[in-house]
């Protein structure tokens, strides 16, 4: 049996590819104790650089760690995390896959790989990896939220709400699950239920930006919540601040399990401005989004609407 009891309790359709036993990646020559120790030193330095917001240095240190020890699964996983923060999604997926192959028992690598697949629009593969993570640790309730997100993207809104509510029963402060549940309710035309979720998101992030005003991610998710509530003037207000407070050091933003790119921020602002009828400003911001993601289908759809 591939999946444990946690899988049996979810009642999700078997729409992911069949599992094949992962092959361990081993170096041609055994890793020496000296190299392994040095790899651990680079690993620790990489974590330290990341905590200080020095992402390029963190990536460099983690690359040195996996070069010295090609069997260092945890270092591959962390390297994937760091690459995601730079928006290098495909490279990050490769690192998470390597970590899973080296140590398939590490739940977090399957979780991160599943989340990355979801971000890349590879939803069947995402469900498969998230289910693997849940089979390893059925108590990791955040996974239900991520599964709900995948079902939302697959337009399976009933399954999405079921899993998102399950996540929130176990963890009422799961912000990602609440934000996604609001979107799922909108798709089911349950606007009152949706607005309740978005109001809680606004309340949460408002408390944070009171303490740290230049918290770009907080302004972004408040702005997106106002957009989904069709309060477009408020959406523009906060999304404009999200862009203003962004820094060059961060290309891809993470906050409480949610993520967005710089391009997404420009698109979100353009979308809100379009809803207000300010097409000139919307075109300006959409062009900035397209400069970073010229093939994004959402961006191109808005472009047709504006020109």
Helices and strands as residue ranges (DSSP letters): H 5-8, H 33-51, H 55-68, H 73-85, H 89-102, H 107-119, H 123-136, H 142-153, H 157-170, H 175-187, H 191-211, H 216-228, H 232-244, E 252-255, E 258-261, H 262-275, H 279-292, H 297-306
